[in-house]
């Protein structure tokens, strides 16, 4: 399976911040499991907003430092349809 992470993904950012603070995955995750943090860092799960806020708090960063990345990763281009065609939504390459 191809790696779906992009450069500077949320998972990459969380891992970098966690390591720079000397935290283990277990310490960052409490009460979340270490395995969940691993999945998050490898972009295998999509965290809830509540989880992102808790992680930002544990990392002592503003939530926007994590959420700002979402804007760049999820940008999509909408092409309106005509008649019965609903249009298309695609990520730019």
C-alpha positions, 0 to 999 in steps of 0.5 A: 500500500502506498504511503498516504502521508504528505510532507509535513502531515499532522502525524509528522508534526505531532511526532516531531513536537513529541520528540523535541519535548522528550515525551514517549508515545505513552506519556503523550497519549495518556489517557490514550494508548501508546498504539493510538499515538503510533497510529496517529503519527503514521496517519493511520487514524483521523483524530477528533478535534477534542483529541487534537486539542488535548494533544496540543495542550500536552505538547504546549503548543497552540492548537492552530499549530496542528490544525493549520496543517489540515488546511494545506492537506485537505484543500480540494478543488470543486468543479461545478456540474451542469444539468444533472451532473453534481460536479466533482471534488478532487484534490489538486496534485 
